[in-house]
Every structure is written in structure tokens, then in C-alpha cells.
Amino acid sequence: TAVDNTRTPDIKPRISEDGLDKIKSWKLADIVESAQLKALRLPDPLTASK
């Protein structure tokens, strides 16, 4: 790992930023989908029990 650090010091931070960006957009999409699924699932049991 020490050799990698000295060989590619500029690439490491770039990879971290790209990785964080991808993770953020994936998490956002996941949260939005979960919220939509919950919103769609909640009314169903409520109307079914009423």
C-alpha cells in the first residue's frame, strides 16, 4: 500500500471524490425509492383494514 500511495497521490483523492459522488447519488435514489414504496404501501393496509 505504501508503494501505491507514493505512485498515485493525485489519483487517490479523485477516486475518493468519484466514489463518494456515486455513493451519494445511489443512496439518494435508494431513499427516494424507499419513500415512494412506503408511501404506496402504507395506504393499502389502511384501506384494507377499514
Buried (B, 14 or more C-beta within 10 A) or exposed (E): EEEEEEEEEEEEEEEEEEEEEEEEEEEEEEEEEEEEEEEEEEEEEEEEEE
